[in-house]
Amino acid sequence: MPQALRGVGRIPRSLVCLLVVAACVDTPRSLLSSSTPAPPDIQQACSVATTRCAHCHPIERVIVSRGMGVRKWQLYIEQMRLKPSSGISLNDADIIFRCLRFVEESCTDCKRGRS
């Protein structure tokens, strides 16, 4: 047995497999930048936004769209909400908008869209 695997027999194989899988799973990027601290309600809103938006497309699609303007975000969220497969309710749309408005207003390096 290779030296690197000696002692592995003492660790349950299921735990080893779980750790290997966990190390390989991509953690989705966050809509919040690490440089801008967000209040807890915004963190929660962005968690909902990440889950809902990533349901249909990679979250990077939202991240790279920063700077398009608050008004365009409102229109875009409504367009996505109306897609039957999105699962976005009116309440979810408000929560998502709260996150994206915070992201938009706190991103100083983003291009500025017309709102």
N, C-alpha and C positions, 0 to 999 in steps of 0.2 A: 504494500500500500504506500502511495507517495506520502512523504512527510507532511505536506500541506493538508492532507486529509486525515491524518492521525488525530484521534480525539473527537472527530466529527460524529462517530458512532454514539457518543454520549448525548448529543443534541438530537432531539426528535427530527427525523427527516422532514416531517411536515413543516416544522419551523424553518428549516433550512430552505425548503422550497418557497415558503411564504416570503422570506427575506430576499431571495433571488428575484422573485416576481416583483416585489415592492421596489427593488432597486432599478428595475427595467421600466417601470411605468412612468410615462411622462406626466409631470405635474402641469396642469393647465396654467398658462400665464395669467396673471392678474390684470384686471383693468386699472388697478391703482398702481401708480409708480411708487417706488420705495422712498423717493425723496419728498413726497408730499404726504404728511400724516393726515389720515382721514378720521373723522369722528366715528364712533361705533355704528351709528345708524347708516352712515355712508358705506362702511365696510360691509354691513349686512346687505344693503341694497346692491352693492357691486358683486356680492356672492350670488344673489338671485340673478343679476344680469348675466354673469358669467355662465351660470347653469342654463338659463333660458336661451341665450344667444348661441352657446356652443352646442345646443341641441340640433341645430340645422347647419351650422358652418363653424370652421375653426375660429376661436376667440381672437386670433391674430387679425382676422378681417376687421373686427371692431377696433382693435388697438391701433392699427395703421390708419384708421379713418378719423382719428382725433384731429380737431382743428376745422371741422366742417361747419361748425356753428350750431348753436342751441336749437334754432328754429328747424334746421335740416334734421337734427336728431329727432325732434318731435315727429316730423313727417315720416322719417324712416322707421321709427319704432311703431307707429300706427300701421304702416305698410306691412311690417313683419307680423304684427298682432293679427291682422286680417287673414294671414295664411293659416288655413285650417290645421296644418301639421305643427304649427309653432307652439301651441299650448300656452300662449301668452294671453292672460286675462287682462281686463281693464286695470285691475289693481296691480298686476305684474308690470304693465306698461308704465304706470306712474312710478313704481319702484325703480325700474330700469332707467327711466328718464332722470330720476334723482341722482343715480350713480353717474350717468353719462354727462349730466350738467356739471357735476362736481369735477369730473375728469377734464371736461372741456375748459372750465374756468381755472383750473389749477395747472394746466399744461402751458407753461410759458414758452416752450420751444416749438409748439405746434403752429402750423399755418392757421391764420384766422379766417374762418368762413363768415359769410354774411348771415346774420340771424334776423 
